[in-house]
Amino acid sequence: MLKFTNPKGLPMNGHHPLMPPNTAEALSLVRAGRLQEATDLLLGDAKNGTTASADVAPKPSQPSGRMSGLAAQGMASAQDVLSQLDLRGENASVPPGVSSTAPTASSHRAKASALAQAPSTSEPGRFECVAFAHQGASHPYFLYTPKTAAPPGGRALVLMLHGCTQDAQDFARGTRMNATAEAAGALVLYPTQTQSANANGCWNWFRPEDQQAGAGEPALLLAMVRHAVDAQAVDDRRVYVAGLSAGGAMAAVLAQQHPDVFAAVGVHSGLPAGAANNMMDALSAMKSGAKGWRAPSPKKGARVVPLIVVHGDADTTVHPRNAAQLLQSAAAGIATSVQTQKHGASSDGRRYTRTCVVDSAAPGKVVAEHWLLHGAGHAWSGGDTQGSHTSAHGIDASAEMLRFFLANPGEVASVPVA
């Protein structure tokens, strides 16, 4: 069960100007242990609300040929609550911090059955379900293995963390990371959050127990990476992590807790590590950025993990201020300067501002790259709209992230032995 705190000045009973009536009632139900009723109340509001139109633009072109070259060498109103629910066509997802009761046995079996069936894919490589257990529980994941020959030093590996209400197959379909990885000869690992851990499929990035190395979800995800590294020809200097929304927030946590493992991190429409320690703080950070947040001090002697951030300036689910806080986190403890700032447009005319931040003491060493997508909402940019929470418009976020990743290998062999 989630622990709800009572922030100073926010009454937990009755209506508050920062909290719509049904949200307050839902919290009261949670405190009373009536979790399913609370969830039904929130989702009932979502179903009766106004939903955003689905993105029906044509699919973008396949990843550019330049990737093959890299293979040889990142609530003030009810409407505000609905925007937090991130409604996209038929896909309704709750905020990253919202969880309810565990699934029924029948729903768990249905989920397990769906997970065991790999989706059809047009990529030439293999996309298959891999059996994996952690602490006595089954946690199968999907792994894409490209047909492209592995580079001499081993393949790069990208851990991809989905957003709320998504799963491994949906995320792979929407981001098209497999096709991008094929050209680069990289492996892609897709976990799926279990409903028993979060009924809405969100990574629990906001819970203290899931923000620590060696504990909770970071330990589970690192164990999956280690499992794949042990079974594949992986260059463990080229292990990366990326995610969307709640998955992006968890990716930031992993990079902060394991700078020795992840050579670079990509966060699409996510939040910085330490942005919240409970659900109420999570909702607040999503709405306007983490209040009172300070970039965590880097671990003594730890390397700076290069960061690529992609965020829409019209995102009403996770405020773009979180992207700025991610950049602060990437530069914590070192002097940085803006090397370049470019205003441009994608092939379909969507405008962006790309900013590169470098280490002042090491000219040319990129600490962070920020893509601010003008007019874009809460969806993976330049993807396939057959997947949820994906926009066909704008830059190809998967290609840009992988390009950034491969340009930033780790300094030493990184994945520890179990």
N, C-alpha and C positions, 0 to 999 in steps of 0.2 A: 504494500500500500504506500502511496505517496504521502509524504508529510507536508501538511499545509501550515505555513506560518502566517502570523498576523502582522503585516508591516505596520509600523507606527503610523497612526492616523487613519488606518483603513479598517472601519468596522466590519466584522465578518458576518453580522446578522443584518438583514434588511438591505435596502438599496443604498448605493453609494454613487456619487456623480461620476466616478471613474469605472464603475462596474455596472453593466446592464442588469436588470432585475433577475433574469433567468440565470445569469452567471452566479450571482450571489446565492440563489436558491440551489443551484447545482453544487456549490461549495458546501452549503449546509447539508445536503444529502450525503456528500462524501464524508463529512465529519461524523455523520450518523451511521456510516458504514454501508449506505445504500448506493454503492458505486454504479451498478448498472442503471439505476433510475437517473443518476446524475448524467451519465453518458447519453442516455436516451433523450434527456431534456436538451442537452447541448446539440446533439445531432438532429433533433426535431426542429430546433430553430434553424439549423443550416438548411434542412430540406425545404422549409417553408420560406426561406429567404431568397434574395435575388442572387443568381449565380453569374459569374463572369462567363462570357462567351468562349467557346473552345477555339483554339488556334487552328484554322483550317487552311493556312497558306501552303503552297507547294513545298515539297521536301527540298532541302538544300542538296547541292551536289555532293558526291562522295568525297572523302578526304583527299586533299591535294597530294600530288606526286612528291612534294617536298618531304613528306614523312618517310618515304622509302630511303632517302638519302641519310636521314637521321638513324636509320637502322644500323648502318655501318658504324656509326659513332655513338607541364601544370592547372482607449476603449471608452473612448468617450461616448460612443453610441452603439446601438445594436448592429449597425452596419459595420462598425469597426471590428466587432467580434466575428461577423461573417467573413470579413476580409482575413482575419486570423485563421479562419477555418480553411482558407485557401481552396475555394470552390472553382473547379475547372471542368466545365461540361458535366459529365456524369461522375467525375471523380471528386469526392468530398473528403478532404483530409483535415484532421484536427491539428491544432498547434503542436509543435514538437514536445511541449511539456505536458500534454494532456494524456492521461492513461486511465483505464478503468479496470474492470474485473478480468480475470483470466478467461480464455475461451472455453466453450463447452468441449466435451470429448469429441463430438461429431465435427465441430468446426476445426479442431486441431487435426483430426484425421484428414479432412478435406484439404487443409493447408499443406500437410505433409505429402499428400498424394500429388498436389499440383507442383510442389517443389521438386518431387522426384522425376518429373517429366520435363526434360530439356526442351526448350522451344525450338521450332525450326529456325534456321538462320541462313542467310545468303552468303555469309563469310566462308571462305574456304577452309578455315581452321576448325578445331573442335570446341564446342561449347557444351560442357557436361557437368552434371551434378557429382560432387565429390563427397563421399561419406567422411564425416569428421565428428569426433566426440570431445567434449571438454568438461572436466569435473563430473563425469558420469552421465552427462546429458548429450543427446544428439544435436549437432549443429551443422548439417550439410551446407555446403556452399557451392556456387557455380564458378567454374574456371574456364576462361577462354585461352586456348593454346593455338597460336597462329601456325599456318602452314609454312610461312616464311622461315627460312633456316635461322637458327639461333646465331647471334653474333659470337665471335671467338671467346669473348669473356663471359658469356652467359646472357640470358635474357633479362631485360628490365621487367619488373612486376609492379602493377598498379592495383592497390586496394581501393575499390569503389564502394562508397557508402550511400545508400539510397535515402530518400526523404520519407516523411510520414505517409502511410497507406501504400507505399510502393513495396516491391520486393526485388530480388536479384534479376529476374527475367524482365520485368517491366523497366527497370533502370537501365539494363543493358540495351533494351530495344530503343528507349527514348534517347539515350546519350549517343548511341552508335559508337561507343568507345571500342567495341570489338573490331569494327572495320578500320578505325584509326590505328589500333594496336597491331592489326595484321600487317599494315604497311611498314610499321616500325619493328616488327618481330618481337613485340612485348606480350607478356602474359597479363591477363586481367582477372582479378579475384573479386567476386561479388558475394558478400554474405547477405542473409536475410534476417532481419530482426524477428524474434519469435513473439507470438501473441501473448505467451505466458509472461514475457518480460515487459511488454508494452502492448496493450490491446489494440492500439492504433498503428503498430509497426514503426514507432519512432525510436531512434537511438536515444537513450536517456542521458544526453549530454549535460543536463542541468543538475543531476543528482551528485552530491559529494562523493558517494561511493563509486560512481562511474566516471570520475575525473582524476583517478589516481593510478599511477603505474603499478602493475602487479595485482590489481583488484578489478572487480566488476567487468564491464564491457571492454575497457582497454586490454585487460588480460586475455579475454576471449578472442578479440580481434588479432592481437599479437600472436596468440597461439595458432590461429588460422594461417597467418602469414608464415610462421615458422614451419607449419605443416606443408605448405605449398613449396617453400624454399627447399625443404628436405627432399621433396619428391621430384623437383624440376631442376633443370639447368639454369639457375638464377644467378645473376651478378648481384650479390647482396650489397654492393655499393649503389645499386639502382633500384631501390625499393621505395615506392611512393604511395601517397594516400590522397584521395580526393573525395568530395562528397557534396551533396545538394541539401540545403536547408538544415534539418536536424542532422543529416549525414555530414554536411559541411562543418557544423559545430563539433561533431564528434571527431572529424578529421583534424580540426584545430587542436582538440584535446590530445589526440594521439601524437601529433607533431611536438606539442609542448612537453609531454611526458616522456617521449622516446625520441629525442633528437639524434640519438646514436643509431636508430633503426631507419627512420624515414629521411631520405635524402632531400625531399622537397614535398610541399603540401599544396593542394588546390582546394579552394573553398568557393563554391558557387551559391550565392544567396544564403550564406550562413552567418554564424556568430563567432566571436572570439572565445578562446578558452577562459573560463572563470567568469563568464557573463552572468551566470545565475547559479544559485544553490538550492532553488526550490521552484515549484511551478509558477507561483505568482511573480517571482523575479524573472523567470523565463518569459512570461507573457509581456512583462514590462520592457524587457530588453528587445523582444521582437518588435514591439510597437514603436519604440523611440531610441533604441540603443541602451546599453547597460548603464544605469545611473550610478555614479560614484565609482565606476570601474577604473582600475589601474592595470596597466600591462604587467602581467606576472614577471618577476625578475627571473632571468634565465638561470638555469642550474649552473653551479660553479664549474667553469671549464667546458661547458657544453657548447657545441657549434651552433651557429645561427642556421635555422632551417629555412631555406628560400621558400617564399610564399607567392602563389598566384591567386588573385581574388577576382571573381567575376560577379557583378551585381547590377541589377537594373535600378535606375533612379526613380522608377514608378512602381517599385515593389511595395505593396501594402501589407504583405505578410511578414516579411523581415525587413525592417527599416534599413536603408542604405548606410545609415550612420554606423552600423555594425561593420561595414567594409572598412571604414576609416579606422575603427578601433582594432580591426585585424592588422592593418598596416602598422599601427602603433606597437602592437604586440610583436610583430616581426622584427621591428627595429629596436626593441627594448634592450638597453645596455650597451648600444653602440651608436656612434655618430653616423648619421646618414645624410644624404642629399638627393634631390631629385635630379636624375640624369637627363631624362627626356620626358616630355609630355606631348603626346600627339593626338590631334583631333582628326578622326577619319570616319569612314563608313564601310560597312560590310558590302558584299557583292549585291545584296538586295536593297541597299540604300539605308540600312539602319545605322544611325550615327553612334559613335562611341568616343570616349576619351581614354587613352591608354597612358598610364603613368608608370615609369620605372624608377625605383628607389635603389640607390647604390650605397655601399659601405664607403664612407669618406676616406677611411684608412687603406682601402684596397680598391683603387679606381677600376671601374669596369666590372666589379663583383656585384651582381644584382642581388639585393636583399629581398625585394618584393616587386611584383608587377600587378598593377591594378587596372582592370577594365571596367569602366563605368559605362553601362549601356543605356543610352538615352531613350526614354519612352518604354523601356522593357519592364515587365512585371516579374512575378515569382515563378520562373520556369527556366529550365536548362536551355541555353541559347544555341541556336543552330542545330537542333536535334531532329528527331523523327517523331511526329505527333501521334504515331501509333502507340507511343509510350505516354504515360501520364506526366503532368507538370513539365511539359516540354514545349518549346517554341521552335517553329521551323525558321523563324526570322533571326537575323543578326549573325554575329561571328560564330564560327564553329568552335564552341568552348572546349570540346574534347580535343580537337587538333591543337588548339593553343595551349591547353594544359600539358599534353604529352610533349609538345615541342619544348615547353619550359622545363618539364621534368628531365628530359634527356640531355638538356644543356646544363643540368645541375646534378652531377653524380655526387655521392657521398665521398668523404675524404678517406675513410677506411672501411674495411669489411664490417658490416653493421649488425646483421641479425644474430642475436645471441643464441647459443645452444641451450636447449631446454634443460 
